[in-house]
Structures are given as structure tokens and as C-alpha cells.
Amino acid sequence: MKIKEKHKDLKKQVNIAEKERKSKRGQKTWYDLRTLKKLKLTMKDKLSKII
């Protein structure tokens, strides 16, 4: 998978996780959201280095 596609996929996953976080306020949803956001940022950094 290309970096740009991976970033778009992670962005969709983050949006879904944020919607889930609004209704469920447990530790697992918080941890999942943080992990996805960190992965998305690393992909964004890789993408900006290429361009």
C-alpha cells in the first residue's frame, strides 16, 4: 500500500474511532484513538518527506 493510501485509510479509522469515543468513554477507546492518531501522524511525516 502506498503511503498516501495508508494515510487516507488511517484518517477514516481515526474518524470512526472518534465517533465511538463519544459514546464509549473507557480506557480502551482512548488508547485505540491515541494509537491510531500516532500512526496517522507518522504516515503524514513520511508523506511530507517525499513531497
Backbone as CSV, one residue per row, in Angstrom:
resi,resn,N_x,N_y,N_z,CA_x,CA_y,CA_z,C_x,C_y,C_z
1,MET,0.847,-1.179,0.000,0.000,0.000,0.000,0.890,1.240,0.000
2,LYS,0.525,2.191,-0.803,1.293,3.422,-0.867,1.048,4.250,0.384
3,ILE,1.960,5.162,0.650,1.899,5.965,1.868,0.650,6.838,1.882
4,LYS,0.316,7.435,0.748,-0.856,8.307,0.695,-2.138,7.512,0.955
5,GLU,-2.230,6.317,0.383,-3.397,5.470,0.606,-3.478,5.034,2.060
6,LYS,-2.337,4.712,2.637,-2.289,4.301,4.033,-2.748,5.444,4.940
7,HIS,-2.308,6.667,4.637,-2.710,7.831,5.421,-4.223,8.046,5.331
8,LYS,-4.794,7.920,4.125,-6.240,8.092,3.958,-7.006,7.034,4.747
9,ASP,-6.515,5.802,4.710,-7.149,4.716,5.442,-7.105,4.981,6.946
10,LEU,-5.967,5.429,7.437,-5.840,5.743,8.857,-6.740,6.915,9.249
11,LYS,-6.890,7.878,8.354,-7.763,9.019,8.627,-9.208,8.558,8.804
12,LYS,-9.651,7.625,7.954,-11.001,7.078,8.085,-11.154,6.333,9.402
13,GLN,-10.131,5.548,9.766,-10.184,4.791,11.014,-10.231,5.719,12.224
14,VAL,-9.490,6.827,12.165,-9.495,7.799,13.261,-10.881,8.427,13.404
15,ASN,-11.513,8.769,12.287,-12.856,9.350,12.341,-13.854,8.381,12.971
16,ILE,-13.756,7.111,12.625,-14.629,6.102,13.209,-14.354,5.962,14.704
17,ALA,-13.088,5.952,15.080,-12.716,5.822,16.490,-13.182,7.025,17.297
18,GLU,-13.141,8.215,16.705,-13.617,9.413,17.409,-15.123,9.352,17.649
19,LYS,-15.876,8.844,16.679,-17.317,8.691,16.865,-17.607,7.674,17.970
20,GLU,-16.851,6.590,17.988,-17.028,5.576,19.023,-16.661,6.131,20.393
21,ARG,-15.642,6.962,20.452,-15.176,7.550,21.708,-16.237,8.465,22.324
22,LYS,-17.041,9.101,21.486,-18.089,9.968,22.009,-19.110,9.198,22.832
23,SER,-19.375,7.948,22.441,-20.376,7.171,23.172,-19.758,6.290,24.253
24,LYS,-18.565,5.781,24.005,-17.882,4.926,24.984,-16.668,5.670,25.524
25,ARG,-16.618,5.868,26.834,-15.565,6.676,27.435,-14.562,5.845,28.238
26,GLY,-14.331,4.612,27.826,-13.422,3.737,28.557,-11.968,3.932,28.166
27,GLN,-11.112,3.202,28.861,-9.671,3.300,28.595,-9.309,2.720,27.240
28,LYS,-9.984,1.659,26.825,-9.652,1.016,25.560,-9.900,1.941,24.377
29,THR,-11.036,2.643,24.387,-11.321,3.548,23.271,-10.324,4.698,23.237
30,TRP,-9.923,5.177,24.401,-8.930,6.250,24.462,-7.597,5.768,23.905
31,TYR,-7.179,4.576,24.325,-5.907,4.015,23.870,-5.927,3.768,22.361
32,ASP,-7.019,3.200,21.861,-7.129,2.936,20.424,-7.063,4.228,19.618
33,LEU,-7.752,5.251,20.085,-7.757,6.534,19.388,-6.356,7.148,19.365
34,ARG,-5.671,7.141,20.491,-4.310,7.690,20.566,-3.363,6.938,19.632
35,THR,-3.458,5.620,19.623,-2.589,4.806,18.773,-2.820,5.118,17.301
36,LEU,-4.096,5.186,16.900,-4.405,5.497,15.507,-3.916,6.881,15.111
37,LYS,-4.073,7.853,15.997,-3.616,9.206,15.690,-2.099,9.264,15.538
38,LYS,-1.384,8.526,16.368,0.077,8.499,16.262,0.511,7.858,14.950
39,LEU,-0.147,6.773,14.562,0.171,6.128,13.289,-0.111,7.060,12.116
40,LYS,-1.229,7.774,12.194,-1.587,8.716,11.131,-0.542,9.818,11.010
41,LEU,-0.063,10.316,12.146,0.954,11.368,12.109,2.277,10.873,11.536
42,THR,2.652,9.642,11.828,3.894,9.110,11.247,3.764,8.976,9.739
43,MET,2.581,8.559,9.275,2.365,8.470,7.827,2.386,9.861,7.196
44,LYS,1.840,10.853,7.892,1.848,12.221,7.374,3.281,12.744,7.278
45,ASP,4.109,12.427,8.275,5.508,12.842,8.237,6.243,12.194,7.068
46,LYS,6.008,10.900,6.858,6.636,10.202,5.737,6.186,10.793,4.417
47,LEU,4.903,11.132,4.332,4.360,11.710,3.120,4.969,13.079,2.835
48,SER,5.163,13.875,3.874,5.726,15.219,3.672,7.205,15.156,3.299
49,LYS,7.911,14.115,3.732,9.323,13.963,3.370,9.468,13.622,1.882
50,ILE,8.511,12.911,1.353,8.559,12.519,-0.060,8.291,13.717,-0.958
51,ILE,7.346,14.547,-0.566,6.952,15.695,-1.394,7.898,16.808,-1.233
